[in-house]
Amino acid sequence: MTTLFDTPVSNWLVAEQLDEKDRFKTTFQNHHLGNIFIKSLHGGVTGAMIELSAEAATRRELGEAADLMITTSSIDYLRVTKDADLHARTSIVRMSRRLSVVDVICWQDSEELPIARGVVTIKVTPPE
Amino acid sequence: MNKTQHPAEYLFSEGHPLTASMKMKFIPVGENALRVELSAPDSFADRDNTHTHSGFATLLLDTVLGSCAIGKLEKMQPIATIKLTCNHLQKIEVREPIYCLAEWKGEENSVSYVSGEIRRQSNDTVISTAIGTFMIGTASRPLEEKTVNSK
């Protein structure tokens, strides 16, 4: 089993986990654009990054072998985006034996100017 | 734009950097719905390499629900997702034929409301569901004006 940041989806997103344990980054690629006229990121790219970051934060706590299933995500888009890198910071709200609930904030220019926030619920299946 | 073409198909054409490789087939359904068919791309495979990551379903739902909202615009103008809520019931197999069906619910105060779901083409099983909310128009100029000026 490969790690989360060595998968086709994370390669497509060009996603990485930074040294700070709750920090993640997507390096901008042309295929991340949604509206090519105003050169804004596709909302789904931001959404995918939020889900990937939430999963990574949960795996960091439970280990790479944990059996996780992302069940819901709810994303608020707060500002217009541009053709630049996307940063994310995760915060685990609640981790129980069966669920992990993770808040994620995303920004481009400054963490003080978030472009999106999301909450992701992940089903955790305990090992048999 | 081809008159038989869905307006969103014009935007997400073969020249679009994100959707070009997905080979999406846009099929308008009545006045308020849009069905998009495709095969789940390899590029979104998850750790097991046999299923796509849920992020692909989220990306597809945002694309198709937004496209459905674009189809209801009286004039072409930019839209922006302001909220997207997804439920992921099952995983999608890589290269599996799927479809996303979106239904426009209405527009009030320049906000368009759309719901939708991803299903398997083989047996119509629900994979993911979503509700999307889109702001109609942005501070940016209308798309047609930009297209003309960019030539």
Interface residues (C-beta under 8 A of the other chain):
Chain A: M1 T2 T3 L4 T7 P8 V9 N11 W12 L13 N30 H31 H32 L33 G34 N35 I36 F37 I38 S40 H42 G43 G44 V45 G47 A48 M49 E51 L52 M69 I70 T71 T72 S73 S74 I75 D76 Y77 V80
Chain B: L11 H16 P17 L18 D42 S43 F44 A45 D46 R47 D48 N49 T52 H53 S54 G55 F56 T58 L59 L60 L61 D62 T63 G66 P78 A80 T81 I82 K83 L84 T85 C86 N87 H88 K91 T138 A139 S140 L143 K146 T147 S150
